[in-house]
């Protein structure tokens, strides 16, 4: 199983390098995830995450929709709300999980810098490796090319 996960991570890295990633960042969620985003249009984007934490590694893919813009602080930046769905594959010492995940993100893209900060909730339904439901949260900092 570990050989399969190593091959999957390697394939993800090759795909990420060859794709034209529009945004890259980091997400903090009890561990650290490297984030790559590819804008499909102004209304949606796909996102890949490679995460590391206390003895675990995960790979996630999400499809996100841009749902709403807010003009709360026009001098600072544009606030937005995104939501999406995807899948997660994770492994650690003695466990492997496959999960369906969702995400709801509230963020701000700053006017004077190509950076956004998002706060998110991520409901997760584990399908393999301990079936169950949980909700996590995270903070992301993303650089926009």
N, C-alpha and C positions, 0 to 999 in steps of 0.2 A: 504494500500500500504506500509506503514511503517513497519508493521509486516512482510510482504513479504521480504522487504529489510533486516530487522534484521535477518530473517531466512537465507537469501542468504549469508549475511556476515558471520554468524555463520558456515554455511556449507563450505564456502571458507576457514575459519580458521582451521576447522577440517581437511579438505583435505590438506591444506598446512602443517599442523603438521605431518600428516601421510605419506605424500610424501617425497621422498628423495630429498630435495632441495639442489642444488649444489652451489648456489650463493644467497646471501641476500644483500640488500642495501636500499638506500634511494634516492628518486628523488625529486628535488625541481622544481616546475612549477607554482608558484603563490600560491601554497599550498604545502603540503608534502605528498608523497606517499611512503609506505613501499613496497619494491620490492622483489619478490622471483622468482628465475629462475631455471629451470630444464633442463639440457643439454640432448637432445635426441641423439645427435651425435656431431662431430666436426663442422658439417655444419648447425645445427639448434638447437633452444631451445624454450621452452615455458616460458612465463612470466606472473605472476599474480601481480597485484598492488591493494593496498587498500589505498585510498587517503582521506585526510582531508584538509579542507581549511576554509575560511571565511563563515561559515554557510552551507557548503556542504560536502557530503561524496560520494565517488565513488569507484566502483569495476571494474577493467579492466582485460581482458585476451588477450594475444597476442601470435602469432606464428611468430618467427623471423628466418630469414635465414642469415647465415654468408656469406657475398658476397666477401670480398676482404681484404687482409692483406697488410700493407704498411711498408717498412723498412726505415722510415724517420729518426728515432733516435734510432739506434740499441743498444746503451749503456743505454738508459733510459727505453725502452720498445717497445712492438709491437703495432702499430696502426692498427685499423680495421674499417671496414664499415659493418653494419648490416642493414637490412630492414625487416619490418614485417607488419602484418595485424591482426586485432582483433576487439573486441567489448567492449563497456563501458556502465555501468549502473550507473547513478548518481542521487542524490536527495539532496534537500536543502529546505530552507524555501519557501514553495509554489510551488516547481517545481520538476519534475522527468524527466530524459532524458534517452533515449536509443540511442546509437550512434555506427556507424562503424568507426574504427580508423585505421590509418596507422602509421608507424614510420620509420624514417631514422636516424641512429645513427652513429656518428663518435666518436671513443674512443681510449683510450690507456690502455693497460694492462701492468703494471709496472713489470720490471724484478726482482727487489729486494723485492717486496711485493705482496701478493696475492690480489691486489686491482686494479680495473679499474675505470676510469672516462670517462663518455660519455656525449656528447652534442647531443641533438636530436631535430628534427622537427617532429611534430605530426599532420597531417591533420585529421580533424574530420568532419564527416557528421552526424548531428543529425537527427534521423529518427522519434523520438517521443519526444514531449515536446518542441516544437519550432524547426521546420524543418529548417536547415540551415547548412552552411559550414564555417569552421574556421580552422586556423592553429595555434597551440601552440608550445611552445618550453620548454625544460627542461635540467637540469644537473643532472646526476646520479653518485653516488659513490657506487660501488658494491664490496663486499668481496667475494672471490672465495675460496671454501673449497678444 
